[in-house]
Amino acid sequence: MDLDPIRRKIDILDKRLVDLVNKRLALAAEIGKIKRKTGGEIYVPEREDAVIRKVCAQNEGPVKNEALCAIYREIMSAAIALEKPLLVAYLGPEASNTHAAAMKKFGASVDYHSMGTIEDIFIAVEKGESDNAVIPIENSTEGSVREALDSFVESDLKIVGQIYLDISHALISQVPLEKIERVYSKDQALAQCRHWLQRHLPHAQPVEAPSTTRAVQIAKEDPNGAAVASETAAAYHGVPVLVRNIQDKSDNTTRFFVLGRKPSGPVGGGKDMTSFLISLGDEASAHSGSLLKMLMPFGERGINLSKIESRPSKKRPWDYYFFIDVTGHHNDAPMKAAVSELKRFCPMVKWLGSYPTVN
């Protein structure tokens, strides 16, 4: 069979695709000029979400929506870079899971800055040293990242987006299993592989590292060391993968937040999520039904609760903050009414941000 006629058709289509992409990017550059003059936000999560949803709705195949989303992610990444250089901070170092989540959200055309702690990330965005940031917030196996939750108490940054990333851990080392004496990784990663490590390396000492990627760097220098990290981190630092997929749960997933200085607008159509930080104060100790009372303003207005978690306020014993996620946008009339009612008896009702739900 002669493939040349088919390949010539593909070549013609490739030329048209390149022309169309460049025309689209030229229009994005014009939008960037207008935004710079008016002080508009370069990264607009609700617009990004609308584009992705519209493209997927128009897709008649055979390309899968996941592949189409990946293609458009890079097109929009290139468009953002033409509008204005965008700097995104993430919990590093390079090749960490948070780096992968940031790349999944913002693509390859923006600039990235790895940072050592979540506190440093908040400070960088607050000071304008970074435009946006990506932080881990919770894992499906091990729960919330405490440092991330606590950082919202004093910060005025807003959550403007979220990313879910499937987490696959590997055992990475330059020595065979029987010679491993220490296993380095982030505390959450070690916990996500606890049972596997107990079965296969019962005598190895788990050692916490600042990040999974840093764990690979440490293990590389330890003649009896290993790391729990991603295969990407192993390849990045040139350390062999001994065993793949050692996480205890096959559906191990981490949720990440995108942070910004300004809130995002509504997507609408039930496609928004909102996060709050609420304190009951003396109400909690005085009334046994205070938690139910806190939730009723949402329930009575048909606002669904998707998550609630308590954290010690650290201001006095047995005083807690409650982090909650609810459906809808902060600007929705039912949400405004619920918040207004909450403020009558809660000393703190802090809006952390509204953002698109995951496609």
N, C-alpha and C positions, 0 to 999 in steps of 0.2 A: 504493500500500500504506500502510495506517495503522500508523505506528510507535508510537503512544501506548500501546497495550496492552503491548507488549514493554518499553517504557521504564518503565511503572508496575511491572512485575515486577522490573526492575533496581533501581528505587528501593526496593522492599520488601527486596530482598536486601542493598542497601547499608546499610539501617537495621539489619538483622540482623548484618551484618559489623561495623559500628561498635560495636554492643552487645557482640558476642563479643570483639572486640579489647580493649575497655575492661574486660571481666570478666577476661580473661587478664592484663592489666596490673595489675589490682587484686590478683590472686593473687601476681604478681611483687613487688608492694610489700610484701605480708605476708612473703614470703621475705626481702626486704631487711631488715625489722625484726629477724627472727631472726638474720640474718648479722651485723648490727651489734652485737647483744647478745653473740654468741658469737665475734666477731672473724673470721668467715668471709670468704673472698675474694668480691668482687662479680662480677668477671669470671672465669668458670669455663670454660676452653676445651673441656674434654672434654664438659661438659654441652651447650654450644653445638653442638659437632660432632654429638652424639647426636641433638639435636633436628632439625638440618638433614637428617641421614641418614634419620631416621624419616619426616619430612615428604615427602622425595623418594620414599621407598619406597611411601608411600601415594598418591602422585600418579597419577591415571589419565588426566590430560590433559583438555582440549587444551593447558592451560598448560604451557610447558616448565619443566624443573627449574631452569634458570638464572633464569627470571623468578620462580619460586616462592621460590628462595633469596634473591633480592633483596628480595622482600616480607617474608620472615621476618627478614632481616637488620635491617630497619628496626623491625619489631615488637620484636625482642630488644634493639635499641639503645634504644628507648623504655622497655623494661622495666628495663634497667641504669640508666638515668637516674632512674627512680623509686626503685630500690633505694638508690642513693647516687650523687651527682655523680662521674663518672669523668673524669679528666684524662689524655689520651693525648698524649705528646710525639712529634714526627716531625721528620725532616730537612726544613727549610723552605727558602724561605718558602712562603706559601700558594700553592696551585695547582701545587706540585711533584708529581712522580710519587709520591714517598713520601706526600705528603698524600692523593693519590688512593687509594693502597693502604690507608692508614689508614681512609679513609672507606669503602672497600669492606669492610673487616673489621669496623669498629665502628659504622658508620651515622652518621646525622645528628644524633642526640640526645645524644651525649656531647660533652665539651669537648675542644678540641684546642689544643696549644701548639707553635708552630713554633720550631725551634732551629737554630743556625747550623752546628754540627758534631756528628759522631757521639759524640765525647768528651763534649760537653755533655749529650747525651741520656743516656748511661750515668750520669753524675753526678746528673742530675735524678731518675732513677728510684731510684738507690741512696739518695739523701737523702730520698726520699718526696715530692719536689716534684711528681712526676708518678706516676700509678698504673701506667701501662704506656707502652710506646713502640714505634714501628715504625721499623725501619732497613732500608736496602737491603743485601743480602748478596752477591748475584751476578747477573750478566746472562748470558743464553744466548749472546750474541755476544762480549762482552769479558771474561767471567770474573768473578772475585770482587772485592768491594770491600775492598781491603787494610786500610783503617782500621777497618772493622767487625770483620774477623777478629782484628786485633791487639788490639782493645779487650777481647776476651773473656779474654785472658791474665791480667789483673789483676782482673777484675770477678767478683763472685759472683752477678750477675744470671742468671736462667734464661730460656732460650728456651721460650715457652709456646704459640707458634703460628707459622704461616707463611702467606704470601699470594703468589700468582703474578699478575702484572699484565702484560698485553700492552702493549708500549711502542711508540707511534707518534710519530715526530718530524716536526715541520714546520719549514720555513724561514720565519722571522717578521721582517718589516722594514717600515719606512715608505718605503723607496726601492726602485726596480726592481733586478733582478739586476745589470745592467751598472754600477750605481753602488756596489755593495757592496764595501767594502775590508777589512772585519773581520767575522768571525763568532764570536760569543761563545756559550759553553755550558760545562757541566760536562765534565770530561775524558772520562768514560765516554760521554756523548752525542755528543761530537765523534768519538770513535773508532767509535761505532756507525753514523755517517754518513760515514765517511772517504772511501770511494770516490765517493759521490755528490758530495761537496764538491770532490773533485779533478777530477771530470768537468765540473761546472757552474760552479764558482767557483775555478778553478785559481790565480788571482792574489790571492784574498782570504786574509788572515792569520787562522788560527784562534787564538782567545784564550780561555784557560780562565777560567771564572767559578765562584763557590762553588756555584751550583746552576743548573738550567735556567731556573727562574723569575727568578732574579736576572739571568740573561743577557738576558731580555726587557726588564727594567728598564733595563739598561745600553744595550742596542741602541736603546731608545726615545729616549735622550738623545744618541745618536751619529748625526750626519747621514749617515754612510756605513757604518753598522753594521747587522748582522743577528744573529739568535739562532736557535739550534736548541733547540726546546722543544716542549711539547705545545700543541695548539689551545686547551686550557683555559687555559693560562698566557697565551696571546695574547689571548683574550677578556677575561681578568681584568684585564689591563693596557691593553687597548684598542689593541693593535698588530696591523696586518693580517697575515694568513697569505698568503705568496707561493706556496709549494709544499707540498703535503701528502705524507705518507708517504715521507720521504727516507731512512729507515733502510736500510742495505744488505741486511738480512735481513728478509723478510716476517714471519717467526715470531719477531721480537725480543721476548723476555720477560725480566722481572726478577723475582727471588725476594726477598721481604722476610721478616724475622723480627719477631715480636711478643715483646717483652721484659717480664718481670715479676720481682718480688722473690721470689715463691714458685713452686715447680714445679707443673706441672699433673699431674693424675692420669691413669691409663690409660684409653684408649678401648676397647682390646681388639679382638679379631677381626682382628688383623693390620693395624689402622688407625693404628698409632703409628709415629713416627720418633724416633730419639734421636741427639743430636750429642755428640761427645767432642772433647777437646783432649788429645793424647798426646805425650809427649816420650820418645824412646828414650835420650837422654843418651849416655853412653860406649858403650852397646850398639851404637849405629849405626856408630861408627867402628871398633869391634872386630870386628864380624861383618857380612859381606856380605849374609847372609840375614836381617838383623834386621827389615827391613820386612815380609817374609813371616811371620816369627815373630810380629810384632805383630798380623797379621790372622788368624792361624790360630785363636786362641781364639774368634773370632766364627764363622768358617767351619765349624769342627768341631761347632758347636752349631746349625747351620742358620740363623744370623743373616746376612742379606744386607747387603752393603756397597753403598751407593748413591752415595757420594762420598768421595774422599780428596784432600786438598790440603796441601802443605807450605808453611810460612812460616818465615823465619829467626827464631831466638829473640832475636837482637840482644844476647845475653849473651856469646857467644864465636863465633869464625869457624866456619862449617860446622856449626853446631848448629841443629837445626830442630824446630819443633812440627808435628804432623800434626793437621789437622782432618778428622774423619770423620763421616759420617752412616750410620747402620745402621737396619734395620727392627726394630720392637719398642720396648717401654717399658723404662725403667731398672729398674722394679720386677719385671720378668719374671724368673723363675728362671734361664733360660739366660743372660740378660744379666748377672745378678748373678755367675754362675759365670765368665763370660768376663772380666768386670772384675776379679774376684778373682785370676784367673790372670795378667792383664796387670800387675797391681800387684806381682807377684813380681819382674819384671825391668824395668819402666818406672818411672823416677823421678817421672813425672807422668801420672796418668790422671784428667783433670778432666771431670766430667759437666756439659755445658753446658745440658742440658734435654731433655725428651721432650715431644712435641707431636703433635696429630693430623695425619695425612697430608691432602693436599688432596683435597676431594670431586671 
